[in-house]
Amino acid sequence: AFQLELDTRHDKYERLVKLSRDITIESKRTIFLLHRFTSVPNGEEILNESEVKLDAVRRKIKQVAQELIGEDMYQFHRAISPGLQEYVEAVSFQYFIKTRSLISVEEINKQLIFTAEDREETTNTTSNSHDKQPHTWSLKVTPVDYLLGVADLTGELMRLCISSVGNGDIDTPFELSQFLCQIYDGFTFIGNTGPYEVSKKLYTLKQSLAKVENACYTLKVRGSEIPKHMLADVFSTKTELIDQEEGL
């Protein structure tokens, strides 16, 4: 009996790992798609397409929620955490492009409540019993997954800043700089009291912020003397210099 229970649990864990990998891949594709937002004339099409992709990701998360019915989620958290972090990153990136603000963990969890109706097979067609029975599944993103997803978002915002400048948009970098400063302030409040992974991501977040601030500095000081099509080259050179100074 113990062997059967352990084998069943191990099989479920492996299925969740595969689902998490699928969620990660589809979320990354959504992020790559959203990066095209600054370079296309009609951004609404990109946002609509990204919404379709995120719906497909949520269907995968629904399968995870069905697997975890009657189970303690934290026993399988290590299996699904990478996928949830990537999903948070994709959703928050899309939300930022739409609203220029950060999505809350409550808003993310609202989108992860799934309902379905299973038809009951009845032999008596004149029966007064309900032929539809509603089911509800939900999967909550933990605060740690949310924080790690937001930390990863800062890297995508730094790339968005550089690509915006390459397209001649000199307003977005200053918006991103203020937004990243607020996120960095929030993470410094957590400091060493949070999970180990959060403190690791804080260093990368600081680097992303430094690169965006450096881009804003270059735009402010030398923006008028450098042609717009050459600004991206200047940033790539300065980014390499920052990395060398950091010892990367």
Backbone torsions as a table, in degrees:
resi	resn	phi	psi	omega
1	ALA	NA	-41.1	177.9
2	PHE	-63.7	-42.3	-179.8
3	GLN	-61.0	-43.5	-179.7
4	LEU	-63.1	-42.4	-179.3
5	GLU	-65.7	-42.6	-179.8
6	LEU	-66.9	-40.4	178.2
7	ASP	-63.5	-41.3	179.1
8	THR	-62.6	-43.3	-179.8
9	ARG	-65.9	-40.8	179.8
10	HIS	-64.7	-41.8	178.6
11	ASP	-62.6	-41.5	178.7
12	LYS	-63.8	-41.0	179.1
13	TYR	-60.0	-43.3	180.0
14	GLU	-65.7	-39.0	178.1
15	ARG	-63.6	-39.7	179.3
16	LEU	-67.5	-36.3	176.7
17	VAL	-61.5	-42.6	179.6
18	LYS	-66.5	-41.4	177.5
19	LEU	-63.3	-41.3	179.2
20	SER	-62.2	-38.2	178.6
21	ARG	-65.2	-41.2	178.0
22	ASP	-63.8	-41.6	178.7
23	ILE	-61.9	-42.0	179.4
24	THR	-61.9	-46.4	-177.6
25	ILE	-63.0	-47.5	-178.2
26	GLU	-66.7	-35.3	178.2
27	SER	-67.1	-40.2	177.3
28	LYS	-62.5	-40.8	178.3
29	ARG	-62.4	-37.2	177.3
30	THR	-64.0	-41.9	179.5
31	ILE	-63.8	-44.2	178.1
32	PHE	-59.8	-39.2	178.8
33	LEU	-64.0	-43.6	-177.4
34	LEU	-65.9	-25.3	178.0
35	HIS	-67.2	-18.3	177.8
36	ARG	-79.3	-6.0	-175.4
37	PHE	-58.3	-37.3	-175.6
38	THR	-79.2	-15.8	-172.8
39	SER	-107.3	-2.0	-179.4
40	VAL	-109.0	149.6	-179.4
41	PRO	-68.0	-35.0	-177.6
42	ASN	-111.9	96.3	-177.5
43	GLY	-73.3	-22.1	-178.3
44	GLU	-61.2	-37.5	179.3
45	GLU	-61.9	-41.1	178.7
46	ILE	-62.8	-44.0	-179.8
47	LEU	-64.6	-40.4	178.4
48	ASN	-64.9	-42.2	179.3
49	GLU	-65.6	-37.6	178.8
50	SER	-66.3	-34.3	178.5
51	GLU	-65.3	-38.7	177.0
52	VAL	-62.9	-43.5	179.5
53	LYS	-64.4	-40.6	179.8
54	LEU	-68.3	-32.2	174.5
55	ASP	-62.5	-39.2	177.2
56	ALA	-64.6	-37.8	177.6
57	VAL	-64.9	-41.7	-179.7
58	ARG	-65.0	-29.9	175.4
59	ARG	-65.9	-35.4	175.2
60	LYS	-66.8	-40.3	179.4
61	ILE	-66.0	-32.0	176.3
62	LYS	-61.8	-39.7	177.3
63	GLN	-63.1	-38.1	176.6
64	VAL	-62.4	-44.3	-179.9
65	ALA	-61.4	-38.5	178.9
66	GLN	-66.8	-37.1	178.2
67	GLU	-64.9	-30.3	-173.9
68	LEU	-93.3	7.9	177.7
69	ILE	-62.0	125.8	179.4
70	GLY	77.7	5.8	-179.4
71	GLU	-112.2	158.9	171.8
72	ASP	-82.3	113.6	-174.3
73	MET	-58.0	-33.3	-174.5
74	TYR	-71.4	-17.3	174.0
75	GLN	-71.4	-23.6	-178.8
76	PHE	-114.3	11.9	-172.9
77	HIS	-62.7	-38.6	-178.8
78	ARG	-61.8	-29.1	-179.1
79	ALA	-73.8	-36.6	-172.5
80	ILE	-102.2	-11.6	-174.7
81	SER	-58.8	-45.8	-179.0
82	PRO	-58.7	-40.2	179.3
83	GLY	-66.4	-41.9	-179.8
84	LEU	-66.0	-38.5	177.9
85	GLN	-62.3	-43.4	-179.1
86	GLU	-67.2	-36.0	177.8
87	TYR	-65.1	-44.3	177.8
88	VAL	-58.8	-41.8	179.3
89	GLU	-61.4	-45.2	-178.7
90	ALA	-66.3	-45.7	-178.6
91	VAL	-64.7	-43.6	-178.2
92	SER	-69.1	-31.9	177.3
93	PHE	-66.4	-45.2	177.7
94	GLN	-63.0	-42.6	-178.6
95	TYR	-63.6	-38.9	179.8
96	PHE	-66.0	-42.4	179.8
97	ILE	-61.3	-36.7	-178.8
98	LYS	-75.6	-45.3	-167.6
99	THR	-117.5	-8.5	-174.9
100	ARG	57.6	36.0	176.5
101	SER	-144.6	174.0	-176.3
102	LEU	-97.9	131.9	178.3
103	ILE	-73.3	144.5	-179.3
104	SER	-88.6	160.3	179.4
105	VAL	-66.8	-30.3	177.6
106	GLU	-65.8	-39.5	179.3
107	GLU	-65.5	-39.1	178.4
108	ILE	-64.4	-44.0	-177.8
109	ASN	-68.1	-27.7	176.4
110	LYS	-62.3	-34.1	-178.9
111	GLN	-77.7	-9.7	-177.1
112	LEU	-106.7	29.3	172.0
113	ILE	-107.0	117.6	-172.5
114	PHE	-113.6	140.9	176.0
115	THR	-125.8	151.3	177.4
116	ALA	-151.2	158.3	178.7
117	GLU	-123.9	120.1	178.5
118	ASP	-101.8	124.4	178.1
119	ARG	-75.8	131.9	175.8
120	GLU	-88.1	134.4	178.7
121	GLU	-79.9	120.8	-179.9
122	THR	-122.3	135.2	-179.8
123	THR	-81.0	-29.6	-179.5
124	ASN	-95.3	106.8	-176.4
125	THR	-71.4	-21.0	-179.8
126	THR	-89.3	4.2	-179.0
127	SER	-66.5	145.1	179.9
128	ASN	-87.3	3.3	-178.0
129	SER	-71.1	154.6	179.7
130	HIS	-67.7	133.5	177.2
131	ASP	-96.3	4.4	174.3
132	LYS	-131.2	136.0	179.8
133	GLN	-127.0	114.0	-176.2
134	PRO	-73.6	143.8	174.5
135	HIS	-126.5	147.3	178.7
136	THR	-129.7	131.4	173.9
137	TRP	-124.3	146.4	175.6
138	SER	-144.8	151.9	176.7
139	LEU	-135.7	122.0	-177.2
140	LYS	-96.3	131.0	172.5
141	VAL	-75.2	126.1	-178.1
142	THR	-73.4	156.1	178.0
143	PRO	-55.4	-35.3	-179.9
144	VAL	-67.2	-45.0	177.7
145	ASP	-60.7	-39.0	179.3
146	TYR	-63.4	-46.8	-179.0
147	LEU	-62.8	-42.4	-179.1
148	LEU	-67.8	-36.1	176.9
149	GLY	-65.4	-41.4	178.6
150	VAL	-67.0	-37.4	177.5
151	ALA	-62.1	-40.1	177.0
152	ASP	-68.3	-31.5	178.9
153	LEU	-57.8	-34.6	-176.6
154	THR	-61.8	-33.6	176.6
155	GLY	-64.8	-39.8	178.8
156	GLU	-68.2	-35.9	178.8
157	LEU	-67.3	-34.6	176.5
158	MET	-64.4	-41.5	177.7
159	ARG	-66.0	-38.5	177.7
160	LEU	-61.4	-37.6	179.0
161	CYS	-62.3	-48.0	-177.7
162	ILE	-65.9	-42.3	-179.7
163	SER	-68.3	-33.1	177.9
164	SER	-63.0	-43.1	179.6
165	VAL	-64.9	-39.5	177.9
166	GLY	-60.3	-28.1	178.7
167	ASN	-92.4	6.2	176.7
168	GLY	87.7	8.0	179.2
169	ASP	-89.7	110.8	-176.3
170	ILE	-104.8	4.9	178.1
171	ASP	-92.7	-38.4	-177.1
172	THR	-56.9	-43.8	-179.8
173	PRO	-55.0	-36.9	-178.8
174	PHE	-72.1	-35.5	174.6
175	GLU	-64.3	-44.3	-178.2
176	LEU	-65.4	-36.5	-179.3
177	SER	-61.9	-46.5	179.0
178	GLN	-63.8	-41.4	-178.6
179	PHE	-64.6	-45.1	-179.8
180	LEU	-66.5	-33.4	176.2
181	CYS	-61.5	-41.9	179.5
182	GLN	-64.9	-41.6	178.6
183	ILE	-64.7	-42.8	-179.8
184	TYR	-62.6	-41.2	176.8
185	ASP	-59.7	-42.1	179.2
186	GLY	-61.6	-42.1	-179.6
187	PHE	-70.2	-32.2	178.7
188	THR	-69.3	-27.2	174.5
189	PHE	-63.9	-36.2	178.7
190	ILE	-69.5	-47.3	177.0
191	GLY	56.1	-136.4	-177.8
192	ASN	-85.4	0.5	-179.6
193	THR	-79.4	-18.1	-178.8
194	GLY	-84.0	-175.7	178.9
195	PRO	-63.8	159.0	-176.6
196	TYR	-59.9	-38.7	-177.0
197	GLU	-63.5	-34.1	-178.4
198	VAL	-66.0	-43.8	-179.4
199	SER	-66.0	-30.8	176.0
200	LYS	-65.9	-41.7	-176.9
201	LYS	-73.0	-18.1	-177.8
202	LEU	-62.8	-34.8	-180.0
203	TYR	-66.3	-44.7	178.2
204	THR	-63.6	-40.0	178.2
205	LEU	-60.5	-42.2	-179.8
206	LYS	-63.0	-39.1	178.3
207	GLN	-64.5	-44.5	179.5
208	SER	-60.2	-42.7	179.2
209	LEU	-62.9	-41.1	-179.6
210	ALA	-62.5	-40.0	-179.2
211	LYS	-67.4	-40.1	179.1
212	VAL	-68.2	-42.6	178.7
213	GLU	-63.3	-37.4	178.0
214	ASN	-65.5	-37.7	177.5
215	ALA	-63.5	-42.9	179.0
216	CYS	-64.5	-39.6	178.7
217	TYR	-61.8	-46.0	-179.6
218	THR	-61.9	-41.8	179.2
219	LEU	-63.0	-42.0	-175.2
220	LYS	-70.5	-43.1	-173.3
221	VAL	-84.9	-44.5	-172.9
222	ARG	-116.0	6.1	-175.3
223	GLY	-59.8	-35.3	-176.2
224	SER	-75.1	-25.0	-175.7
225	GLU	-96.4	-13.9	179.6
226	ILE	-102.6	129.2	175.7
227	PRO	-60.2	146.3	-174.7
228	LYS	-57.4	-37.1	-175.9
229	HIS	-72.3	-11.0	179.6
230	MET	-101.8	-6.7	-177.0
231	LEU	-62.7	-40.4	-178.6
232	ALA	-60.9	-37.6	178.2
233	ASP	-64.9	-39.7	178.7
234	VAL	-62.5	-42.5	-179.3
235	PHE	-64.7	-43.3	-178.3
236	SER	-61.6	-37.7	178.2
237	THR	-66.4	-45.2	-178.9
238	LYS	-67.1	-33.6	178.0
239	THR	-63.8	-40.8	177.6
240	GLU	-62.6	-39.4	179.3
241	LEU	-64.1	-41.2	178.2
242	ILE	-61.6	-44.5	179.9
243	ASP	-61.1	-38.7	179.4
244	GLN	-66.9	-39.2	178.7
245	GLU	-65.1	-34.6	-179.7
246	GLU	-78.5	-7.6	-180.0
247	GLY	82.1	24.9	-179.4
248	LEU	-93.6	NA	NA
